[in-house]
Amino acid sequence: MAPGADWDMAAGVGGSVQAGAGAPPAPTFSVLDPTIPIPSNGSILLQAGNDEAPVIEVIAHESGTSIAGSIRHVTLSYWAWKADAPLAPGGYSVDVLGDFGTTASITVIEAMAIEPPPIASAPELSVAYTVVSLHSCRRWTGTELIEDASFAATEIGQPYVKPRLYSTAPPALVHQFLYALSMVDSGLRYHFPFSAAVQAGPYATQADEYCVRFEAMDLTMSAIHPYAELTPLCVPHGSLPDLAERNAEVSDSMLDRFVCHDPPPGLADRWCTVNRSCADLAPASRTIGNGCVLYGHTCLGEDLPDPPPPIVGGMTGGSAPPDVDPSTGGTQSTTMTMTTDPEDAMDRPRLVTSGCGCFIGAHRGGATTGAPWLFAFGMFLVVQRALRRR
């Protein structure tokens, strides 16, 4: 098997790796941890969010000279730069060239034997819960109830193995390797720089124990080094609760009336308790604004609130203006009466406006009701007639 070839297979698919603070790969190439010293015969590890080889310039601080070297792809988003000749101990700047380049300062120390460092583990099992189904609140629009905010109703636990790795070797040696965890039951592999925070998972089903394989790859040759004492590394289910689907915890804040106007099925009693201050208000004072508009309906068995009265003629009320026949229907508009001016040789219509508050389609006493655009059209005709009289 070619060095490192196996490491690119199914790496990280469907799982999680937390290295350090668990940050995702950088959008551009960067030195992974410039605070870790580099052996003069070692490599500089870089990480990136794309597959293109970076262009690297390494410059010695003391002489200002550029150091010759080459970069090679290790696996996935990891690359390693190595000088053509051993570096002299001292300070160096690493410039990643390009539109989004980065610069880092590193320290080079004396050469050391690049061999797998001793690593120990204090493994533990953690559980993360994934939402299976949702509760949906409803919101009162003024005329109807519609689906609104949602939160977890049921969830299922999924186990993760945390190896909790540590080493007594110098950090400069430990970080000359990239590490991997393989989930025994699935073959998925997770790559990471050395970190005690890494974890592998989730495992799809509950089991008596959950196992991973641990191995290292050196940055210089990409040779894989298994750790027999850590393979397989298994953690028993132990005293962890059953990981079957369960009801999710619902906090009072999720049922606050300003977040959840009307509760999901099965949570009405809890919602009424959380929002019991609405009971102190008179029914007419329970509004959308104070979040209590549905309290009477949900908690006291009252009917849904009446929808607001329609707006007619610019006024609220249930009747139309007295000079308009409500049977004609329509929307609010402007009434315009067109008459003929006998002095106008062109027999142009003249527009007389009679204000607002009428209905499109209404016709009374010879007056024609039109949409607002008719008003603009009529004014155009008036201006045209005035210009011809000059």
C-alpha contacts under 8 A as a table, 3 or more apart, distances in Angstrom:
res1	aa1	res2	aa2	distance
1	M	5	A	6.95
1	M	6	D	7.72
2	A	5	A	5.46
2	A	6	D	7.96
3	P	6	D	7.85
3	P	221	M	7.18
3	P	222	S	5.29
3	P	223	A	4.85
3	P	224	I	6.60
4	G	7	W	5.33
4	G	8	D	7.46
4	G	74	V	7.40
4	G	75	T	7.46
4	G	217	M	7.17
4	G	222	S	5.19
4	G	223	A	6.08
4	G	224	I	6.32
5	A	8	D	6.07
5	A	9	M	7.80
6	D	9	M	5.76
7	W	11	A	6.97
7	W	75	T	6.73
7	W	189	R	7.41
8	D	11	A	5.85
8	D	75	T	6.01
8	D	76	L	6.53
9	M	189	R	7.58
10	A	13	V	5.79
10	A	187	G	7.89
10	A	188	L	5.76
10	A	189	R	6.52
11	A	76	L	7.96
11	A	188	L	5.93
11	A	189	R	4.61
11	A	190	Y	5.55
11	A	191	H	7.16
12	G	15	G	5.59
12	G	16	S	6.87
12	G	17	V	7.68
12	G	188	L	6.38
12	G	189	R	5.61
12	G	190	Y	4.77
12	G	191	H	7.24
13	V	188	L	6.63
13	V	189	R	7.84
14	G	202	P	7.96
15	G	188	L	7.99
15	G	190	Y	7.82
15	G	200	A	6.62
15	G	201	G	5.16
15	G	202	P	6.00
16	S	190	Y	7.69
16	S	199	Q	6.79
16	S	200	A	5.94
16	S	201	G	6.01
16	S	202	P	7.41
17	V	22	G	7.17
17	V	190	Y	6.53
17	V	191	H	7.67
17	V	192	F	7.33
17	V	198	V	5.53
17	V	199	Q	5.41
17	V	200	A	6.15
18	Q	21	A	6.85
18	Q	22	G	4.24
18	Q	23	A	7.60
18	Q	197	A	5.77
18	Q	198	V	4.45
18	Q	199	Q	5.97
19	A	22	G	4.88
19	A	23	A	7.36
19	A	192	F	6.51
19	A	193	P	7.01
19	A	194	F	7.60
19	A	195	S	5.57
19	A	196	A	7.55
19	A	197	A	5.49
19	A	198	V	5.04
20	G	23	A	7.49
20	G	195	S	6.09
20	G	196	A	7.63
20	G	197	A	5.93
20	G	198	V	7.62
21	A	197	A	7.90
25	P	47	Q	6.56
25	P	48	A	5.73
25	P	49	G	5.41
25	P	77	S	7.51
26	A	29	F	6.62
26	A	30	S	7.11
26	A	47	Q	6.79
26	A	48	A	5.28
26	A	49	G	5.65
27	P	48	A	6.07
27	P	49	G	4.88
27	P	50	N	7.52
28	T	47	Q	7.98
28	T	48	A	5.30
28	T	49	G	6.19
28	T	50	N	7.66
28	T	100	F	6.39
28	T	101	G	6.87
28	T	102	T	7.73
29	F	46	L	6.39
29	F	47	Q	5.57
29	F	48	A	4.43
29	F	49	G	7.38
29	F	54	P	6.80
29	F	96	V	6.63
29	F	101	G	7.13
29	F	102	T	7.12
30	S	46	L	5.45
30	S	47	Q	5.81
30	S	48	A	6.72
30	S	96	V	6.99
30	S	102	T	6.09
30	S	103	T	7.57
30	S	104	A	7.80
31	V	34	P	5.93
31	V	44	I	7.16
31	V	45	L	6.09
31	V	46	L	4.49
31	V	47	Q	6.65
31	V	94	V	7.77
31	V	104	A	6.75
32	L	45	L	5.99
32	L	46	L	5.11
32	L	47	Q	5.92
33	D	36	I	5.97
34	P	37	P	7.30
34	P	104	A	6.49
34	P	105	S	6.40
34	P	106	I	5.27
34	P	107	T	7.92
35	T	106	I	6.72
35	T	107	T	7.78
36	I	106	I	7.64
36	I	107	T	7.67
36	I	171	P	6.63
36	I	172	A	6.05
36	I	175	H	7.59
37	P	106	I	6.62
37	P	107	T	5.04
37	P	108	V	5.63
37	P	109	I	6.47
37	P	171	P	7.65
37	P	172	A	5.35
38	I	42	G	6.08
38	I	43	S	6.97
38	I	44	I	6.96
38	I	106	I	7.49
38	I	107	T	6.27
38	I	108	V	4.74
38	I	109	I	6.03
38	I	172	A	5.70
39	P	42	G	4.84
39	P	43	S	7.68
39	P	108	V	5.71
39	P	109	I	4.99
39	P	110	E	5.62
39	P	111	A	4.89
39	P	112	M	6.34
39	P	172	A	6.51
39	P	173	L	7.66
40	S	86	P	5.21
40	S	87	L	4.63
40	S	88	A	6.32
40	S	89	P	6.46
40	S	108	V	5.74
40	S	109	I	5.78
40	S	110	E	5.53
40	S	111	A	4.79
40	S	112	M	7.89
41	N	83	A	7.98
41	N	85	A	7.83
41	N	86	P	5.01
41	N	87	L	6.78
41	N	111	A	5.32
41	N	112	M	7.21
42	G	82	K	6.70
42	G	111	A	7.53
42	G	114	I	7.57
42	G	176	Q	6.79
42	G	220	T	7.18
43	S	80	A	5.91
43	S	81	W	5.45
43	S	82	K	4.66
43	S	83	A	7.56
43	S	176	Q	6.75
43	S	219	L	6.42
43	S	220	T	6.44
44	I	80	A	5.41
44	I	81	W	5.07
44	I	82	K	6.48
45	L	78	Y	7.03
45	L	79	W	5.96
45	L	80	A	4.66
45	L	81	W	6.69
45	L	176	Q	7.82
45	L	219	L	7.55
46	L	78	Y	5.80
46	L	79	W	5.15
46	L	80	A	5.99
46	L	81	W	7.79
47	Q	77	S	5.52
47	Q	78	Y	4.69
47	Q	79	W	6.23
48	A	51	D	7.72
48	A	77	S	5.24
48	A	78	Y	6.67
49	G	77	S	6.13
50	N	77	S	6.67
51	D	76	L	7.68
51	D	77	S	6.73
53	A	71	I	7.65
53	A	72	R	7.79
53	A	73	H	7.48
53	A	79	W	7.97
54	P	71	I	7.83
54	P	96	V	6.82
54	P	97	L	7.45
55	V	96	V	5.97
55	V	97	L	5.56
55	V	98	G	7.58
56	I	71	I	7.81
56	I	81	W	7.91
56	I	94	V	6.96
56	I	95	D	5.81
56	I	96	V	4.83
56	I	97	L	6.15
57	E	66	S	6.68
57	E	67	I	7.23
57	E	94	V	5.94
57	E	95	D	5.13
57	E	96	V	6.55
57	E	97	L	7.33
58	V	66	S	5.70
58	V	67	I	5.43
58	V	68	A	7.77
58	V	92	Y	6.63
58	V	93	S	5.72
58	V	94	V	4.64
58	V	95	D	6.28
59	I	64	G	5.85
59	I	65	T	5.47
59	I	66	S	4.43
59	I	67	I	5.87
59	I	92	Y	5.51
59	I	93	S	5.29
59	I	94	V	6.64
60	A	63	S	5.72
60	A	64	G	5.14
60	A	65	T	5.63
60	A	66	S	6.61
60	A	67	I	7.21
60	A	90	G	7.75
60	A	91	G	6.32
60	A	92	Y	4.51
60	A	93	S	6.60
61	H	64	G	5.36
61	H	65	T	7.91
61	H	90	G	7.71
61	H	91	G	5.49
61	H	92	Y	5.15
61	H	93	S	6.80
62	E	90	G	7.88
62	E	91	G	7.39
67	I	83	A	6.87
68	A	83	A	5.88
68	A	84	D	5.86
68	A	85	A	7.96
69	G	81	W	6.88
69	G	82	K	5.49
69	G	83	A	3.93
69	G	84	D	4.69
69	G	85	A	7.84
70	S	81	W	5.67
70	S	82	K	5.70
70	S	83	A	6.49
70	S	84	D	7.08
71	I	79	W	6.87
71	I	80	A	5.58
71	I	81	W	4.24
71	I	82	K	6.46
72	R	79	W	5.75
72	R	80	A	5.50
72	R	81	W	6.49
73	H	76	L	7.91
73	H	78	Y	6.48
73	H	79	W	4.54
73	H	80	A	6.49
74	V	78	Y	5.55
74	V	79	W	5.13
74	V	80	A	6.52
74	V	219	L	6.76
74	V	222	S	6.58
75	T	78	Y	5.42
75	T	79	W	7.12
80	A	219	L	6.26
80	A	220	T	7.57
82	K	220	T	7.55
83	A	86	P	6.38
83	A	87	L	6.86
87	L	108	V	7.18
88	A	108	V	7.12
88	A	109	I	7.80
88	A	110	E	7.84
89	P	107	T	7.38
89	P	108	V	4.72
89	P	109	I	4.80
89	P	110	E	6.04
90	G	107	T	5.72
90	G	108	V	5.24
90	G	109	I	6.84
91	G	105	S	7.02
91	G	106	I	5.89
91	G	107	T	4.71
91	G	108	V	6.30
92	Y	105	S	5.69
92	Y	106	I	5.37
92	Y	107	T	6.34
92	Y	108	V	7.51
93	S	103	T	6.81
93	S	104	A	5.63
93	S	105	S	4.40
93	S	106	I	6.20
94	V	103	T	5.57
94	V	104	A	5.21
94	V	105	S	6.17
94	V	106	I	7.33
95	D	101	G	7.08
95	D	102	T	5.95
95	D	103	T	4.50
95	D	104	A	6.68
96	V	101	G	4.82
96	V	102	T	5.17
96	V	103	T	6.24
97	L	100	F	7.57
97	L	101	G	4.87
97	L	102	T	7.23
98	G	101	G	4.96
112	M	173	L	7.81
114	I	173	L	6.68
114	I	176	Q	7.34
114	I	218	D	7.93
115	E	173	L	7.84
116	P	174	V	7.69
116	P	177	F	7.64
116	P	216	A	7.39
116	P	218	D	7.78
116	P	225	H	7.09
117	P	167	S	7.29
117	P	169	A	5.93
117	P	173	L	6.85
117	P	174	V	5.95
118	P	167	S	5.91
118	P	168	T	6.88
118	P	169	A	6.54
119	I	165	L	6.70
119	I	166	Y	5.77
119	I	167	S	4.63
119	I	168	T	7.42
120	A	165	L	5.78
120	A	166	Y	5.49
120	A	167	S	6.17
120	A	230	L	7.77
121	S	163	P	5.69
121	S	164	R	5.50
121	S	165	L	4.56
121	S	166	Y	6.29
121	S	230	L	7.67
122	A	163	P	6.08
122	A	164	R	5.32
122	A	165	L	6.71
123	P	161	V	7.12
123	P	162	K	5.55
123	P	163	P	4.07
123	P	164	R	5.45
123	P	165	L	7.86
123	P	233	L	7.87
123	P	234	C	7.87
123	P	235	V	6.63
124	E	161	V	6.17
124	E	162	K	5.27
124	E	163	P	6.40
124	E	164	R	7.41
124	E	235	V	6.30
125	L	159	P	6.64
125	L	160	Y	5.79
125	L	161	V	4.90
125	L	162	K	5.97
125	L	235	V	6.42
125	L	236	P	7.83
125	L	237	H	7.45
126	S	159	P	5.69
126	S	160	Y	5.21
126	S	161	V	6.48
126	S	162	K	7.12
127	V	157	G	6.00
127	V	158	Q	5.44
127	V	159	P	4.44
127	V	160	Y	6.01
128	A	157	G	5.64
128	A	158	Q	5.38
128	A	159	P	6.47
128	A	160	Y	7.61
129	Y	155	E	5.99
129	Y	156	I	5.33
129	Y	157	G	4.33
129	Y	158	Q	6.03
130	T	155	E	5.31
130	T	156	I	5.40
130	T	157	G	6.38
130	T	158	Q	7.30
131	V	134	L	7.53
131	V	152	A	5.95
131	V	153	A	7.56
131	V	154	T	6.11
131	V	155	E	4.30
131	V	156	I	6.61
132	V	152	A	7.59
132	V	153	A	7.50
132	V	154	T	5.40
132	V	155	E	4.87
132	V	156	I	6.69
132	V	245	E	7.85
133	S	152	A	6.18
133	S	153	A	5.36
133	S	154	T	5.21
133	S	155	E	7.00
134	L	150	S	6.17
134	L	151	F	5.45
134	L	152	A	4.53
134	L	153	A	4.55
134	L	154	T	6.85
135	H	150	S	5.42
135	H	151	F	5.36
135	H	152	A	5.95
135	H	153	A	5.08
135	H	264	P	5.92
136	S	147	E	6.48
136	S	148	D	6.39
136	S	149	A	5.88
136	S	150	S	4.38
136	S	151	F	6.76
136	S	263	P	7.59
136	S	264	P	5.54
137	C	147	E	6.12
137	C	148	D	5.33
137	C	149	A	5.34
137	C	150	S	6.11
137	C	260	C	5.44
137	C	261	H	6.80
137	C	262	D	5.62
137	C	263	P	5.05
137	C	264	P	5.09
138	R	145	L	5.92
138	R	146	I	5.26
138	R	147	E	4.52
138	R	148	D	4.94
138	R	149	A	7.17
138	R	260	C	6.77
138	R	261	H	5.97
138	R	262	D	4.96
138	R	263	P	6.64
138	R	264	P	7.35
139	R	145	L	5.40
139	R	146	I	5.35
139	R	147	E	6.34
139	R	148	D	5.73
139	R	260	C	7.18
139	R	261	H	5.09
139	R	262	D	6.19
140	W	143	T	7.01
140	W	144	E	5.72
140	W	145	L	4.67
140	W	146	I	6.64
140	W	261	H	6.88
140	W	262	D	7.83
140	W	288	I	7.80
140	W	293	V	7.96
140	W	294	L	7.60
141	T	144	E	5.57
141	T	145	L	6.40
141	T	146	I	7.41
142	G	305	P	7.85
142	G	306	D	7.93
142	G	307	P	5.47
142	G	308	P	6.85
143	T	306	D	7.64
143	T	307	P	5.11
143	T	308	P	7.83
148	D	260	C	7.69
149	A	259	V	7.11
149	A	260	C	6.49
151	F	254	M	7.58
152	A	155	E	7.16
152	A	248	A	6.00
152	A	249	E	7.93
152	A	250	V	7.79
153	A	247	N	5.92
153	A	248	A	5.25
153	A	249	E	7.84
153	A	250	V	7.91
154	T	245	E	6.58
154	T	246	R	5.44
154	T	247	N	4.36
154	T	248	A	4.86
155	E	245	E	5.49
155	E	246	R	5.53
155	E	247	N	6.33
155	E	248	A	5.80
156	I	243	L	6.16
156	I	244	A	5.81
156	I	245	E	4.35
156	I	246	R	6.21
157	G	243	L	4.69
157	G	244	A	6.72
157	G	245	E	7.19
158	Q	201	G	7.96
158	Q	202	P	5.48
158	Q	203	Y	6.07
158	Q	204	A	6.78
158	Q	205	T	7.52
158	Q	206	Q	7.83
158	Q	243	L	6.86
159	P	201	G	6.60
159	P	202	P	5.37
159	P	203	Y	5.61
159	P	206	Q	7.74
160	Y	199	Q	6.35
160	Y	200	A	5.54
160	Y	201	G	4.52
160	Y	202	P	5.11
160	Y	203	Y	6.62
161	V	199	Q	5.50
161	V	200	A	5.30
161	V	201	G	6.48
161	V	210	Y	7.03
161	V	211	C	7.60
161	V	212	V	7.67
161	V	235	V	7.13
162	K	197	A	7.29
162	K	198	V	6.32
162	K	199	Q	4.43
162	K	200	A	6.66
163	P	196	A	7.41
163	P	198	V	7.24
163	P	199	Q	6.74
163	P	233	L	7.79
164	R	195	S	7.92
164	R	196	A	4.63
164	R	197	A	6.43
164	R	198	V	7.25
165	L	194	F	7.95
165	L	195	S	6.78
165	L	196	A	4.82
166	Y	195	S	7.85
166	Y	196	A	6.43
167	S	174	V	7.73
169	A	173	L	6.71
169	A	174	V	6.47
170	P	173	L	5.50
170	P	174	V	6.41
171	P	174	V	4.93
171	P	175	H	5.97
172	A	175	H	5.55
172	A	176	Q	6.68
173	L	176	Q	5.31
173	L	177	F	7.66
174	V	177	F	6.16
174	V	194	F	7.04
175	H	178	L	7.17
175	H	193	P	6.92
175	H	194	F	6.49
176	Q	218	D	6.09
176	Q	219	L	5.87
177	F	193	P	7.29
177	F	194	F	7.77
177	F	216	A	6.15
177	F	217	M	5.35
177	F	218	D	4.32
177	F	219	L	5.55
178	L	191	H	7.04
178	L	192	F	6.08
178	L	193	P	5.10
178	L	194	F	6.86
178	L	216	A	5.71
178	L	217	M	5.19
178	L	218	D	6.32
178	L	219	L	6.84
179	Y	191	H	5.68
179	Y	192	F	5.38
179	Y	193	P	5.96
179	Y	194	F	6.46
179	Y	214	F	7.45
179	Y	215	E	5.89
179	Y	216	A	4.36
179	Y	217	M	6.17
180	A	189	R	6.37
180	A	190	Y	5.25
180	A	191	H	4.43
180	A	192	F	6.22
180	A	213	R	8.00
180	A	214	F	5.85
180	A	215	E	5.51
180	A	216	A	6.23
181	L	189	R	5.53
181	L	190	Y	5.17
181	L	191	H	6.76
181	L	200	A	6.79
181	L	212	V	6.06
181	L	213	R	5.51
181	L	214	F	4.86
181	L	215	E	6.84
182	S	187	G	5.79
182	S	188	L	5.42
182	S	189	R	4.23
182	S	190	Y	6.35
182	S	200	A	7.75
182	S	212	V	5.25
182	S	213	R	4.97
182	S	214	F	6.65
183	M	186	S	5.55
183	M	187	G	5.28
183	M	188	L	5.45
183	M	189	R	6.54
183	M	200	A	7.05
183	M	201	G	7.42
183	M	211	C	6.41
183	M	212	V	4.66
183	M	213	R	6.64
184	V	187	G	5.60
184	V	188	L	7.88
184	V	211	C	5.69
184	V	212	V	5.27
184	V	213	R	6.62
184	V	232	P	7.83
185	D	211	C	7.66
190	Y	200	A	6.98
192	F	195	S	7.61
192	F	198	V	7.50
195	S	198	V	5.94
200	A	212	V	7.84
203	Y	206	Q	7.44
203	Y	210	Y	7.78
206	Q	242	D	7.97
206	Q	243	L	6.47
207	A	210	Y	6.74
207	A	237	H	6.77
208	D	236	P	5.79
208	D	237	H	5.31
208	D	238	G	7.65
209	E	234	C	6.29
209	E	235	V	5.37
209	E	236	P	3.94
209	E	237	H	5.24
210	Y	234	C	5.39
210	Y	235	V	5.34
210	Y	236	P	6.34
210	Y	237	H	7.34
211	C	232	P	6.07
211	C	233	L	5.35
211	C	234	C	4.01
211	C	235	V	6.37
212	V	231	T	7.06
212	V	232	P	5.56
212	V	233	L	5.18
212	V	234	C	6.39
213	R	230	L	6.97
213	R	231	T	4.80
213	R	232	P	4.82
213	R	233	L	6.04
214	F	226	P	6.63
214	F	227	Y	6.24
214	F	230	L	6.14
214	F	231	T	5.89
214	F	232	P	7.29
214	F	233	L	7.42
215	E	224	I	6.88
215	E	225	H	5.63
215	E	226	P	4.34
215	E	227	Y	5.62
216	A	224	I	5.67
216	A	225	H	5.05
216	A	226	P	6.35
216	A	227	Y	7.77
217	M	222	S	5.33
217	M	223	A	5.38
217	M	224	I	4.45
217	M	225	H	6.03
218	D	221	M	6.07
218	D	222	S	5.03
218	D	223	A	5.78
218	D	224	I	6.97
219	L	222	S	5.45
226	P	231	T	7.75
227	Y	230	L	5.38
227	Y	231	T	6.18
228	A	231	T	5.13
228	A	232	P	7.80
229	E	232	P	7.93
230	L	233	L	5.19
237	H	240	L	5.99
250	V	254	M	6.59
250	V	255	L	7.97
251	S	254	M	5.46
251	S	255	L	7.11
252	D	255	L	5.28
252	D	256	D	6.36
252	D	274	V	6.37
253	S	256	D	5.13
253	S	259	V	7.82
254	M	259	V	6.57
254	M	260	C	6.93
255	L	259	V	6.60
255	L	260	C	5.47
255	L	263	P	7.00
255	L	270	R	7.92
255	L	271	W	5.67
255	L	274	V	6.91
256	D	259	V	5.38
256	D	260	C	5.86
256	D	261	H	7.88
256	D	271	W	7.36
256	D	274	V	6.55
256	D	275	N	6.57
257	R	260	C	4.92
257	R	261	H	4.94
257	R	262	D	7.34
257	R	271	W	7.87
257	R	275	N	6.37
257	R	291	G	5.42
257	R	292	C	7.00
258	F	261	H	6.19
258	F	290	N	7.90
258	F	291	G	5.46
260	C	263	P	6.24
261	H	291	G	6.66
261	H	292	C	7.90
261	H	294	L	6.95
262	D	294	L	6.67
262	D	298	T	7.25
263	P	267	L	5.92
263	P	268	A	5.61
263	P	271	W	6.26
264	P	267	L	5.79
264	P	268	A	7.06
265	P	268	A	6.74
266	G	269	D	7.72
267	L	270	R	5.33
267	L	271	W	6.07
268	A	271	W	4.99
268	A	272	C	6.12
268	A	298	T	6.85
268	A	299	C	7.30
269	D	272	C	5.16
269	D	273	T	6.34
269	D	299	C	7.44
270	R	273	T	5.14
270	R	274	V	6.25
271	W	274	V	5.14
271	W	275	N	6.13
272	C	275	N	5.16
272	C	276	R	5.57
272	C	295	Y	7.32
272	C	298	T	7.56
272	C	299	C	5.82
273	T	276	R	5.09
275	N	278	C	6.09
275	N	295	Y	8.00
276	R	279	A	5.57
276	R	280	D	7.90
277	S	280	D	5.76
277	S	281	L	7.75
278	C	281	L	5.55
278	C	286	R	7.19
278	C	292	C	5.62
278	C	295	Y	6.61
279	A	282	A	7.70
279	A	295	Y	7.57
281	L	285	S	5.91
281	L	286	R	6.39
282	A	285	S	5.23
282	A	286	R	6.73
283	P	286	R	5.43
283	P	296	G	7.21
284	A	287	T	7.56
286	R	290	N	6.76
286	R	291	G	7.32
286	R	292	C	4.73
286	R	293	V	4.68
286	R	294	L	7.73
286	R	295	Y	7.63
287	T	290	N	5.54
287	T	291	G	6.18
287	T	292	C	5.56
287	T	293	V	4.30
288	I	291	G	4.95
288	I	292	C	6.40
288	I	293	V	5.11
289	G	292	C	7.86
290	N	293	V	7.51
291	G	294	L	7.73
292	C	295	Y	5.18
292	C	296	G	7.97
293	V	296	G	7.38
293	V	305	P	7.26
294	L	297	H	5.23
294	L	298	T	5.99
294	L	304	L	7.07
294	L	305	P	7.38
295	Y	298	T	5.22
295	Y	299	C	5.57
295	Y	300	L	7.20
296	G	299	C	5.50
296	G	300	L	4.81
296	G	301	G	6.36
296	G	302	E	5.28
296	G	303	D	7.66
297	H	300	L	5.84
297	H	301	G	5.06
297	H	302	E	4.33
297	H	303	D	5.46
297	H	304	L	5.57
297	H	305	P	7.78
298	T	301	G	6.15
298	T	302	E	7.47
309	P	316	T	6.40
309	P	317	G	6.20
309	P	318	G	6.86
310	P	316	T	6.19
310	P	317	G	6.62
310	P	318	G	6.98
311	I	314	G	6.20
311	I	315	M	5.66
311	I	316	T	4.67
311	I	317	G	6.71
312	V	315	M	5.41
312	V	316	T	6.03
312	V	317	G	6.77
312	V	318	G	7.67
312	V	319	S	7.41
312	V	320	A	6.19
312	V	321	P	7.96
312	V	332	Q	7.49
312	V	357	G	7.68
313	G	320	A	6.86
313	G	321	P	6.66
313	G	332	Q	6.36
313	G	356	C	7.51
313	G	357	G	4.25
313	G	358	C	6.83
314	G	357	G	6.75
320	A	324	V	6.63
320	A	325	D	7.61
320	A	326	P	6.03
321	P	324	V	5.66
321	P	357	G	7.26
321	P	358	C	7.83
322	P	325	D	7.80
324	V	358	C	6.48
324	V	359	F	7.55
324	V	362	A	7.21
324	V	364	R	7.76
325	D	328	T	6.02
325	D	362	A	6.98
326	P	329	G	5.81
328	T	359	F	7.35
328	T	360	I	7.98
328	T	361	G	6.22
328	T	362	A	5.50
329	G	359	F	6.41
329	G	360	I	7.23
329	G	361	G	7.15
329	G	362	A	7.54
330	G	359	F	4.98
330	G	360	I	4.84
330	G	361	G	6.47
330	G	362	A	7.97
331	T	358	C	7.65
331	T	359	F	5.11
331	T	360	I	5.70
332	Q	356	C	7.27
332	Q	357	G	5.68
332	Q	358	C	5.52
332	Q	359	F	5.10
332	Q	360	I	6.84
333	S	356	C	5.84
333	S	357	G	6.26
333	S	358	C	5.57
333	S	359	F	5.88
333	S	360	I	6.30
333	S	369	T	7.54
333	S	370	G	6.68
333	S	371	A	5.46
333	S	372	P	6.05
334	T	353	T	7.49
334	T	354	S	7.33
334	T	355	G	5.77
334	T	356	C	4.56
334	T	357	G	6.88
334	T	358	C	6.39
334	T	369	T	6.75
334	T	370	G	6.34
334	T	371	A	6.36
334	T	372	P	5.84
334	T	375	F	7.27
335	T	353	T	6.05
335	T	354	S	5.52
335	T	355	G	6.12
335	T	356	C	6.41
335	T	358	C	6.46
335	T	367	A	7.35
335	T	368	T	6.54
335	T	369	T	4.64
335	T	370	G	6.09
336	M	351	L	6.43
336	M	352	V	5.60
336	M	353	T	4.53
336	M	354	S	6.11
336	M	367	A	6.89
336	M	368	T	6.16
336	M	369	T	6.17
336	M	370	G	6.84
336	M	374	L	7.75
336	M	375	F	6.89
337	T	351	L	5.88
337	T	352	V	5.10
337	T	353	T	6.36
337	T	354	S	7.68
337	T	366	G	7.82
337	T	367	A	5.19
337	T	368	T	5.86
337	T	369	T	7.92
338	M	349	P	5.73
338	M	350	R	5.28
338	M	351	L	4.76
338	M	352	V	6.23
338	M	367	A	7.95
338	M	368	T	7.93
339	T	349	P	5.50
339	T	350	R	5.26
339	T	351	L	6.83
339	T	352	V	7.86
340	T	344	D	7.99
340	T	347	D	6.32
340	T	348	R	6.44
340	T	349	P	4.95
340	T	350	R	5.99
341	D	344	D	5.41
341	D	347	D	6.55
341	D	348	R	7.02
341	D	349	P	6.87
341	D	350	R	6.63
342	P	345	A	7.39
342	P	347	D	6.91
343	E	347	D	7.93
344	D	347	D	5.16
344	D	348	R	6.48
345	A	348	R	7.87
348	R	381	L	7.64
348	R	385	R	7.42
349	P	381	L	7.51
350	R	378	G	7.36
350	R	381	L	7.38
350	R	382	V	6.48
351	L	378	G	5.43
351	L	379	M	7.07
351	L	381	L	7.93
351	L	382	V	7.01
353	T	375	F	7.76
358	C	362	A	7.29
358	C	369	T	7.12
359	F	362	A	5.50
359	F	369	T	6.76
360	I	369	T	5.58
360	I	370	G	5.65
360	I	371	A	6.48
361	G	368	T	7.94
361	G	369	T	6.01
361	G	370	G	7.18
362	A	368	T	7.14
362	A	369	T	5.68
363	H	366	G	6.71
363	H	367	A	5.85
363	H	368	T	5.47
363	H	369	T	6.27
364	R	367	A	5.51
364	R	368	T	7.38
370	G	373	W	7.82
370	G	374	L	5.96
370	G	375	F	7.91
371	A	374	L	5.70
371	A	375	F	7.50
372	P	375	F	5.32
372	P	376	A	6.98
373	W	376	A	5.16
373	W	377	F	6.31
374	L	377	F	4.91
374	L	378	G	6.05
375	F	378	G	5.11
375	F	379	M	6.22
376	A	379	M	5.15
376	A	380	F	6.27
377	F	380	F	5.11
377	F	381	L	6.56
378	G	381	L	5.13
378	G	382	V	6.36
379	M	382	V	5.03
379	M	383	V	6.27
380	F	383	V	5.28
380	F	384	Q	6.24
381	L	384	Q	5.01
381	L	385	R	6.21
382	V	385	R	5.22
382	V	386	A	6.28
383	V	386	A	5.12
383	V	387	L	6.25
384	Q	387	L	5.24
384	Q	388	R	6.45
385	R	388	R	5.24
385	R	389	R	6.48
386	A	389	R	5.30
386	A	390	R	6.88
387	L	390	R	5.55
